[in-house]
């Protein structure tokens, strides 16, 4: 019993109050890192274009698995280098456990190890995050994309303990995910520097677009720790500064065009990268006119992938519907242009 408390503590509190490792928080048998179900699972340090996939629903609001498979196949055919399943763009908070399992399993089956499958597993509590990470591992995911705990606003020391526990007990390699605008917590570069050497932490998706932040993180890059932009609008600049790639929302609707952006931005042709980024700018901007994933799902619906969102998210407001039609036309044109250039090459 901890000093000053009148009843035994729940075991999940013990590591914080005692300063001991998280192996006191959960039964040891349950905490042992799981061996991959597939011993040939690909080595995972994702780079390049990774699409944060939206989750298609049908008219009744159920998972549209036909649209899900078609969306995955289109992304693969267009050259994406990884996919995120059930992240914030995938409306993870609105999914039932069996739906989450199904989305990850179908993605793993469809992708067939051609690119890494990242599964969103971040929750507000560490124990829940570990449990969700194990669920993703059991469904066959390759990497856990773990957002900073939403709403609870832990200290930097708390974030260190959280991520170390998930990496050691979740059974999957971990990619950190920092998006203060959604979580109200900020994973600072000094904290990332302490996590970057962990053998089961493979990188970070950083949504803070500040150049100083990007530079501080790029300095931590290594063969075992990748830095990915999580912001479409600033990704070109981030990759030019040394970031390894982009986890994109807009690439749901224009995967080949965003792959070209990543290729150009990571090459020695900054002028061409900036020109292509300017062409994509209306799509970057449109995806932010209302909270993600409302705008991109409006685009996907027009492209034939799914029918809507789940509450509390509502469909795109009437004032943006006309713009959505124009952006779909732009996306189709950019995809066709990218295809013509690929054939010419």
Residue, then its C-alpha position, 0 to 999 in steps of 0.5 A: x500500500x502506498x504511503x498516504x493512501x487508505x487502500x491498495x493501488x490499482x497495479x497500473x499506478x505502481x510504476x509511476x509512484x514507485x519509479x519502477x519499470x512497467x513490468x509491475x503494471x501488468x502480469x508478466x506473462x501478458x507483458x512479454x513481447x509477442x513473436x510476430x505471427x508471420x516470421x517473415x514479416x518485413x523489416x519496418x522503418x517506413x519511408x516515402x509516401x504513406x497514406x493515412x487511409x479513410x475508412x469507407x462506410x456503406x449507406x447503412x453506416x457499416x464497413x464497406x469492405x468492397x470499397x476498402x479493398x478497392x481503395x487499398x488496391x488503388x493505393x498500391x497500384x499508385x505507388x504508395x510505400x505504406x498505409x495507415x489503418x484506423x488512424x484519426x483519418x480512419x475514424x478510429x474512435x468510431x470503430x468497434x473492436x471487431x471492425x478494427x480487427x477486420x480493417x487491419x486483417x483485410x488490409x494485411x491480406x490485400x497488401x500481402x507484404x508489399x508495403x508496411x501496414x501501420x495500425x493506429x493504436x494510441x489511446x488515452x491510457x497506457x494499459x489501453x494502448x498496450x492492449x490495442x497494440x496487441x490487438x493490431x499485432x494479432x491482426x497482422x499489422x507491421x507497425x503501431x502508430x501511437x499518438x500521444x495520449x489524447x486529452x490527458x496531457x501527460x508530462x514529458x516524463x509521462x510520455x517517456x514512460x508511456x512510449x517505453x511501456x508500449x514499445x516493450x509490451x505491445x508486441x509491435x515496433x512503434x512509430x511515435x505520432x505527435x499532433x498537438x492540435x488534436x491531443x493537446x499534448x506535445x511530444x518535444x524533440x528532447x523527449x523524442x531524442x531519448x526515445x529514438x534509441x529504443x530498439x522497438x521505436x522506429x520513427x516519428x510522424x510529426x504534424x508540427x510544421x515549424x521549421x525549427x521543430x523539423x530541424x531538431x527531429x531530422x538531427x535524430x534520424x538514423x537507419x533505425x529511426x525515421x522522421x516523417x511529416x504528418x502535414x501535407x501542406x509543409x511536407x515538401x519543405x520538411x522533406x527538403x530539410x531531410x525528413x524521410x517521407x510523408x504520412x498523407x491525408x490528401x493521398x487518399x484521393x491522389x496517391x500517384x500525385x503525392x508519391x511524385x511529390x515525395x520522390x521530387x522532394x527527396x531528390x536533388x531537384x528542389x525547383x521541380x518539387x516546389x512546382x509540383x507542391x504548388x499544383x497540389x496546394x489546393x488539395x492540401x488546403x481543401x483537406x483542412x477546410x473542416x475537421x479531418x477526415x470530413x473533406x477527404x471523405x467527401x472527395x472519396x465519396x465522389x471517387x466511389x469509395x464509401x458513403x459517409x462518416x459516423x457521428x459526431x462527424x457530419x458530412x461536408x457542409x453545403x458551402x464547400x460542396x462546390x469546391x469538393x467537385x473542383x478538387x476531385x477534378x483537380x485530383x483526377x487531372x493530377x493522377x492522369x498527368x502523373x501517369x502520363x509522365x511515368x509512361x514517358x519516362 
